[in-house]
Amino acid sequence: MSAVAGCIAALPVPAFPAAVEARWETQNRTVWNELEHASEERELVYETSWIAELGIWRRFLRSNRKVQS
């Protein structure tokens, strides 16, 4: 028996964007804690970046933690 080597064309790999403008924003906010029925201060960290294809900013909440006194 003989082995036959086949040729498979490689699929193009999409390139990463040349430059992405991203930053982190931290906000301290007073929010209502439904479980404890009390207001508390929380630190919210957002990732904000520019989407060039859509011409808009996107914003995701990345971290949410209680501020220690």
N, C-alpha and C positions, 0 to 999 in steps of 0.2 A: 504494500500500500504506500501511496505517496501523499505527502501533506501539501496542500495547496494554500498559499498565502493570499489572502484577499486584501483589497485596498478599500478602506472606509474613509470617506471624505469627512474631515473634521468640521464640526459645526462652528460657526463664528461665535466668539465669546463677546458679549457686550462689554464695552469699556466703562469704567467708572467715570462719573462726571469730572471734568477738569478741575473745578473748584466748587466747593460747597460752603456756603456761609452758614455756620452753625454757632450757636452760643447757648449758655446755660443761664437761666434767670431764677433767682431765689426770692420768694415772697413769704413774709410772715403774716398770717391771717388768723383772725378769731373766727372759729367755726362752732357749730352746735354739735355736741356729741350725744346722739340719740340714746345710746346704751347707758350713759351715766347721767343723762338729763342735765347737762351743764355745758357752759361755754368753755372752750379751751383754745390756746394758741397753737397753731400748727405751722411747720415750715414746709412750704411747697416748692419743689425744684422742677422747673420746666426746661425741656430742650426745645429751642426755637431754631428753625432753619428755613432758608429761602428755597422755594421750588421754582426754578427758572422756567421750566416747561409750562407751568400754569400761571406764573407771574404772581404768586401768593406766598405768604409765610405759613408754615405749619407749626403747631405747638402741641407737645405731648407732655403730660404730667409724668415725670420720671421717679419722683420720690415724694413721700408724704409722711412726715413724722411729727410726733408731739414735741414741742419745745420744753426742755427741762428748765425748771426755775432755778 
